[in-house]
Structures are given as C-alpha cells and as structure tokens.
Amino acid sequence: MKMFVLVYADYFEGTVTTTFKEAGYNSYFKVHNMTSEYEGLEPRKGGPGSHGGVKSLWIAVPDEKIAQLLDIVRDLRKKHPTVGFGAFTFQLEEIVV
C-alpha cells in the first residue's frame, strides 16, 4: 500500500477536487492552511497580502494505483503548465488497533 500526496496552491483547489473525483477518487484526506518555501520562489503563507497558501490531498491506495494517479498529475501539468504543484508517494502500512 502507498500514500499519494499532491501539494498545490490554494487557488487550484476546485480543479484538484473535480479532477480526482471525476477519476473516481472520492476517499481522501486534505490538509488546509499549509505554508511552503522553495528556493528562488516567494514563500506561500496564506493570509492578506500574501501569494496564497498551499493545500495537500492525501490518498491511500494499493501500489498498482500509483501509476494512474501519476498519470492524472501529468495530465494536470499539461493542462495547467503555469501552476506549481508536486506529487509524492511513500510506503504505507495500515495498523489496526
């Protein structure tokens, strides 16, 4: 099992939600009001006078679904080449207590 994480600018929220729901991903976690800093770019901290904050979408999936999720991200990049966002995956172990 893997965790897929997409980090994106606040203003891209509607597109991200619609895209993943249309692809059949209706179960996810979101983290709102995040901040970020990247070398060479203005910090994204949200609030008045800023460039906006960032959010993240988290989806736990079987390993074989990662390729499909990355294809969705590639398609988003093609359709929105000026939007900055990043996708990450890591191994996930579910612990039932």
C-alpha positions in Angstrom: 0.0 0.0 0.0 1.2 3.5 -0.8 0.3 7.1 0.2 0.0 9.5 -2.6 0.3 13.2 -1.7 -0.4 16.1 -4.0 0.7 19.6 -2.8 -0.9 22.5 -4.6 -1.7 26.2 -4.4 -4.9 27.2 -2.6 -6.4 28.7 -5.8 -6.1 25.4 -7.6 -8.5 23.7 -5.1 -11.5 23.4 -7.3 -9.6 21.9 -10.2 -7.9 19.4 -8.0 -11.1 18.2 -6.3 -13.0 18.0 -9.5 -10.2 16.1 -11.3 -9.7 13.5 -8.7 -13.4 13.0 -8.1 -14.0 12.6 -11.8 -11.3 9.9 -11.9 -13.2 8.0 -9.2 -11.1 9.0 -6.1 -13.8 10.0 -3.6 -12.0 8.9 -0.5 -9.1 11.2 0.6 -7.7 13.4 3.3 -6.9 17.1 2.7 -4.7 19.4 4.7 -5.5 23.1 4.5 -3.7 26.2 5.5 -0.2 24.9 4.9 2.9 27.1 4.3 5.8 26.4 1.9 9.1 27.8 0.9 11.1 26.9 -2.1 14.5 28.3 -3.1 14.0 31.1 -5.6 10.3 31.5 -5.0 8.3 33.7 -2.7 7.1 31.9 0.5 3.4 30.9 0.4 1.9 31.6 3.8 -1.7 32.5 3.1 -3.5 35.4 4.6 -3.8 39.1 3.5 -1.1 40.4 1.2 0.5 37.0 0.5 0.7 34.9 -2.6 -1.8 32.4 -1.0 -1.1 29.3 0.9 -0.9 25.6 -0.1 -3.0 22.6 0.5 -2.4 18.9 0.1 -4.5 15.9 -1.0 -3.7 12.5 0.5 -4.9 9.3 -1.0 -4.1 5.8 0.4 -4.1 3.3 -2.5 -2.8 -0.2 -3.4 0.7 0.0 -5.1 -0.8 -0.7 -8.6 -2.9 2.5 -8.5 0.0 4.9 -8.2 0.7 4.9 -11.9 -2.9 6.0 -12.6 -2.6 8.8 -10.0 0.7 10.0 -11.6 -1.0 10.0 -15.0 -3.6 12.3 -13.5 -0.9 14.6 -12.3 0.9 14.6 -15.7 -2.4 15.5 -17.4 -2.9 18.4 -14.9 0.6 19.6 -15.8 -0.2 19.6 -19.5 -3.5 21.4 -19.0 -2.1 23.9 -16.4 1.6 24.4 -17.2 2.0 27.6 -15.1 0.6 26.1 -11.9 3.1 24.9 -9.4 2.3 21.7 -7.6 4.1 18.5 -6.6 3.3 14.8 -6.2 4.9 12.4 -3.8 4.4 8.8 -2.7 5.7 6.8 0.2 5.2 3.3 1.6 2.2 3.0 3.9 1.4 0.4 6.5 -2.0 0.3 8.0 -2.1 -0.6 11.6 -5.4 -1.8 13.1 -5.6 -1.4 16.9 
